[in-house]
Amino acid sequence: MAKPKVMVAVRDPGSVESLVILACQLAHGMDADVTALHVVEVPPVTPLEAQDEVLDHPGKELLAQAKRVAEGFSMRLSTDLLRAREVGEAIVGEAKEQGVELLVIGHHKPHTHMLSETLLGGTARYVAHHAPCRIIVQIPPPQHH
C-alpha cells in the first residue's frame, strides 16, 4: 500500500516556514510523504506555457525555501511548480491527481471588508469547498500595529 500524502501549498516567503513546519509535523505523525506546491497565477494575456523565467523564479525560490525548512525535520520534501489562471482550482486539481490525504494551506486576511472574504479568502474558500481530502487552513495571528 502506498504511503499517505500530505501537500502544502506555499504562496509567499513570510508563510513558507510555518506552513512547511506544520505539514512536516503532521506528515511525521501520519508516516506520510510531503509535497510542497506553488501555483504561479498567470494573467489571461500570457500563455500558460510561455517561456518566462520571470514568472517562475519567485515560485522556485519559495520551493527551495520549503525544502530547506523540511531538511531541518529530516524530511524529504518533493516540490511542484504549476502555472494556472486560478490558484484554488490548480491546488484542488493537483491534490486529486496525486491522491493527497491532507492538504495544508495558508490564509492571509484580505484588506477588503466583505464578510465572506474576511472569514476565508477566495482561494482558501474554494479549496475548502472542493478539496478531495481533509484540509488544514493556517491563519496567522493578528498583527498589532
N, C-alpha and C positions, 0 to 999 in steps of 0.2 A: 504494500500500500504506500502511496506517495506521501511525503511529509506535508503537513498543512502549510499554507502560505499566508504570510502577512504582507500587506502592501502599505507603504507610507507615501502619501502624496506630498511633495515638498514644493513650496511656491516662492519663498523669499529667504534671504540669508538670516534674518532675525529669528525665524521659527524652525530652521532645519534641525538645530541641535536638540531642542526639546521634543520635537516630533520623532526624530530618529531614536532618541533615548527611550521614549515611551514605546515605540514599535519594537525595539530590541528587548526591552523588559518583558513585553507581552509575548513575543516570539520565543524567548527563552523558556517561559512558563508553559508554552504550548509545544515545545520542541519543533518549531516551525522555521521554514526558510523565510528570509526577508528580502523584499524588493523595494527600492525607492523609485518613485515615478515623478518625473517633472513633465508637465504639459506646456508646450510653447503655444500660446494663443496667437494664431496667425490672422492678421487683418484680412478682410474679404478681398482687398485689392491685390494681395500677394498670393501666388500659387502655393499650395501646401508643400509641394515638392521643390520649391525654389532653392537653388544652391546659395544659401545666405548664412555664412558663419556668424554674422552679427545677430541673427535671430536665435541661434542655438547656443552661443557662447555662455550667456548667463546661466542657462539651464545646466550646461555641462559643469560649470563651476559649482552650482548647488549640489549636483550629484556627487562631485568629488568631495565636497564638504561632508555630505551624508556618509560616504564611505569612511572618511577619517573618524567620524563620530562612532560608527559601528565597530571600527577596529579597536576602539577603546573598550568595547564589550567583548572583544574576541569573537565577534560575529562576522560572518561573511555576508556581505550585502551585495545583491545584484542591482543593477541600475537600468532604467528605461527612460529614454527621452522620446516623447511623442510630439507631433505637431497636430493641432486641431483648431477648428473655429470656435468650439465650445468646450471649455475645460471640464465641466461636470460630465458631459456625455463621454468624453475621452476617458476619464477616470473610471466611470462605470463600465464602459466597453472593455477596457483593459482588465479590470477586475473579473469580469465574466470570462474573458478569453483565457486568463491564467488560472481560473478556478480558485480565486482568493477566498479565504475563510474569514479574514478580518482585515478591514481597511481603516487606516489611521489617517485622518485629515485635520488640518488646522482651520480655524475660522478667525478672521480679523474683523473686528467691529467696524462696519462701514460708517462713513461720515454722514450718510443720509439718515433721515428720521422716520422713514417708513417702518411701521411696526414689524411687518414680516421680514424685512431686510435686517432690522435690528436684532430680532430673535435668532435668525440664522441666515447668513448671507446667501446669495443666489447659487453659487457653486455648491456650498455645503448643503443647502436645502435640496438641490437637485439630486446630489449623491445620496442623501438620507432617504429620499423617496424612491430611488431607482436602483440602488446597490443590490447585488445578488447575494450579499453576505452581511454579517454584523459590521457596524462601523463605530468608531470612536471619534468624536469631534473634540479636539483640544481647543479650548478658548482661553486666551491669555488673560491674566488678571488685569484689572483696570489700572491705567497709568495715572498717577497723581501728579498734577502739574504744580 
